[in-house]
Amino acid sequence: MKEGQSIDLSPLLEAYDRQHISEVDSRIGKGMGVYGECLEVCYASSDQVPEPKSAYIAPMDGILVEDSTVEHNKLFAVLWERREKSTGEVYYLVTVYTDQTVKRYKSMDKFPAPFELVGEPEQHYFGAVPVIAYENNDERQGDFEQIIPLIDAYDDLMSNRFTDKRKFVDALLVFFGMSLREGDEEQMLRNKFIDGAPLDAKVEYIQKTFDESSVQVLADAAVREMHKMTLTVDMSDENFAGNSSGQALKLKLLTMNLLVKNKIRRMERGLKERLALYNRWLTVKGAMREVPVTDVDVVFTISTPINEAEVVQMVTSLQGIVDDRTLLSQLWFIRDPAEAVRNIRQQKQENMETYQQSMGAPEEGEEADAEKRISGFLAGRE
């Protein structure tokens, strides 16, 4: 964009708000963490006045085909889903997206069954393949994929622990040196003792002895290894926060912040692709002007503990050194710094007008009439 020329993203942001794009972003983030990758498809809604929308696609329900160059340019995308009619008949619908058209095919079975074209190809006006790929990392691994054996071991340990407890309650009672007479079982259940047992008789439970403290130590060790291997902090640890200062908490959360920033970089690329697709669609429809993606910044808000008083003090001390918009962006409760700056200017103007009126300052029309009277009086004196 040219210097001094403003960027109007309001049509695009309104399209985001109407479809609650934050829900789609949340599902994309979850899909990246669970599967290591996921897809997003952009499409035109079926409303009377169509508008661009997005949908989350799990990696097992679609594929994005790219060329063999180092740039990995998109060629086309294929999405499929299993559908069922009201009659119970099952069929598969496959949608193929290119940089210009959308084609739908139908088949009664999976590959390699024949697919029939459904309807005619449709233009989508996004200007590129409207499918975006998100990767959690280069290996396309989920956040917990490397510790799945540890998770399974912990589950087995906890399961066996409860099984042992249940067996302890259902332990067998064995009588040595005596035999039960008729009616003794009912007497035991009712009175909790047996009368007339021999002096050398013995009664005890057959049960498996286990060391509860050793099991707990092993469980705690497994949990610590999980957090160590995933570079995450155990929030349930009693020693995590305590009386730690804000700087100490930042150091403890350093590894998690590094993981978050890596995920932000991965997600930012996809969000900018979405912005370019939406912008192209809205430009073709005449709803907004073309905006270069490089002129737009994607801002993420990380939910971390902050020292609110320290942030406010920093913003206050930097007034006059840093512009208001940048300062307001540092405040956690400001959603739109540009709008906040406009509201401050409007409030200052209203306060100034109120002050002038309270001090009896002349209105704009009255001031002009006074100037005319003074000019006429001076002309008469001449």
Stockholm file with secondary structure:
# STOCKHOLM 1.0

chainA/1-382         MKEGQSIDLSPLLEAYDRQHISEVDSRIGKGMGVYGECLEVCYASSDQVPEPKSAYIAPMDGILVEDSTVEHNKLFAVLWERREKSTGEVYYLVTVYTDQTVKRYKSMDKFPAPFELVGEPEQHYFGAVPVIAYENNDERQGDFEQIIPLIDAYDDLMSNRFTDKRKFVDALLVFFGMSLREGDEEQMLRNKFIDGAPLDAKVEYIQKTFDESSVQVLADAAVREMHKMTLTVDMSDENFAGNSSGQALKLKLLTMNLLVKNKIRRMERGLKERLALYNRWLTVKGAMREVPVTDVDVVFTISTPINEAEVVQMVTSLQGIVDDRTLLSQLWFIRDPAEAVRNIRQQKQENMETYQQSMGAPEEGEEADAEKRISGFLAGRE
#=GR chainA/1-382 SS CCTTCCCCCHHHHHHHHHTTHHHHHHHHHHHHHHHSEEEEEEEECCSSSCCEEEEEECGGGEEEEECSSTTCCEEEEEEEEEEECTTSCEEEEEEEECSSEEEEEEESSSTTSCCEEEEEEEECCSSSCCEEEEESSTTCCCTTGGGHHHHHHHHHHHHHHHHHHHHHHTCEEEEESCCCCTTHHHHHHHHSSCSSCCTTCEEEEECCCCCHHHHHHHHHHHHHHHHHHHTCCCTTCTTSSTTCCHHHHHHHTHHHHHHHHHHHHHHHHHHHHHHHHHHHHHHHTTSSCCCCGGGCCCCCCCCCCCCHHHHHHHHHHTBTTBCHHHHHHTSTTCSCHHHHHHHHHHHHHHHHHHHHHHTTCCCHHHHHHHHHHHHHHHHHHC
#=GC SS_cons         CCTTCCCCCHHHHHHHHHTTHHHHHHHHHHHHHHHSEEEEEEEECCSSSCCEEEEEECGGGEEEEECSSTTCCEEEEEEEEEEECTTSCEEEEEEEECSSEEEEEEESSSTTSCCEEEEEEEECCSSSCCEEEEESSTTCCCTTGGGHHHHHHHHHHHHHHHHHHHHHHTCEEEEESCCCCTTHHHHHHHHSSCSSCCTTCEEEEECCCCCHHHHHHHHHHHHHHHHHHHTCCCTTCTTSSTTCCHHHHHHHTHHHHHHHHHHHHHHHHHHHHHHHHHHHHHHHTTSSCCCCGGGCCCCCCCCCCCCHHHHHHHHHHTBTTBCHHHHHHTSTTCSCHHHHHHHHHHHHHHHHHHHHHHTTCCCHHHHHHHHHHHHHHHHHHC
//
